[in-house]
């Protein structure tokens, strides 16, 4: 409500029309998604470069998943993920440090 009160009169009228149209279900799904995308784009931090956080496990997972998926095509993804988790846990600290270093470089 605070943000609404800070709007100029013309923007308030537009917001009211949008609220009424949403309430009356006068907006199609495509239009709804376009509005939502626009709002989310405006709310984003301008300093956000769009890169996601990464860590050593994610680097390891991306590398090993591709290898295992090629080798065992019939195996479900969930089973491969479980095996990779167990494999990551069994790595030594030095082996994990290699992946953690790669992740730090990607940040």
N, C-alpha and C positions, 0 to 999 in steps of 0.2 A: 504494500500500500504506500510505503514511503516513496518508492520510485515513481509511482503513479502521480503522487502529489507534486513531484519535482518536474513533471512534464509541462511543456508549454500547452496552451489551450488547443492548438490545432492537432498536436500529438495525442492529447487526451481524447479528442473526438474520434481520431483514427483508432485508438485503443478500444474505445467504447463500441465502435462499429465492428471491430474484430471480435470482441467478446460476444456481442449479440449474434453475429454470424456463426460463431462456434456453438453457441447455445442452441441455436435453431438448426444446427447441422446443415448449414448452407455452404460449407466449404468441403470440396472434394479431397480425397486422400492425397493426391499429387500436390494440390495447393497447400494443404496442411504441412506436408513434408518440406515444401519450399519455404514456408514461413518459419518453421522450426529450424531449418538450416541457417536461414538468415539471422535469426535471433541468436543461435549458438555461435555463429561466426563473429557477431558483434560482442558477445560476452567473453570471447577468448582473450587471453593475455597477449598484448602485442609483442612481448618479448619471447613468447613461446615459439621455438623453432620447429615444433611438430615432431621432434624426435622423442621416442619413448625411452624410459629408463631401461637399462640392460645390466645384467650381472653375469658372472662367470658361468653359472648354470645355463642361462639362456644361450650363450655362445656355444657351450658344449652341446646342448640339446639340438640346436640348428645344424651343427656339423654332423653329429652322430645320427640324427634322425634320418637325414637324407641317405646316409650309407645303409642303415638298417632297412629302410623302406625298399630300397633297390634290391637288397639281398633277400628279403622275406616279404614278397609282394602280397601274399595271402593273409598275413598276420594283421589283426585289427590294430588300429592306431593306439587304442588304450593299452593294449598289451605291450606295444613298443615303448610307450611312455613309461610304463611301470618298470620295464627293463632298464631304460635309460636312468630313471631315478635311482635304482639299485646300483647301477654302474657308477653314477656320480658319487654316491655315498661311499663306495669302495675305493675311490681315488685317494691318493695321498695328498698331503698339503701342497707339496711341490707341483704335483700334476694340476691341482686346482688353481694354483697361483698363475699358471700359464694362461688359463682361460680368464681368470680375473683381470689379468693385465690386458688381454685383448678387449675385454669389456670396458675397462677404464679408458682405453684409446678410442673406443666408439662413442663415448659420452660426449 
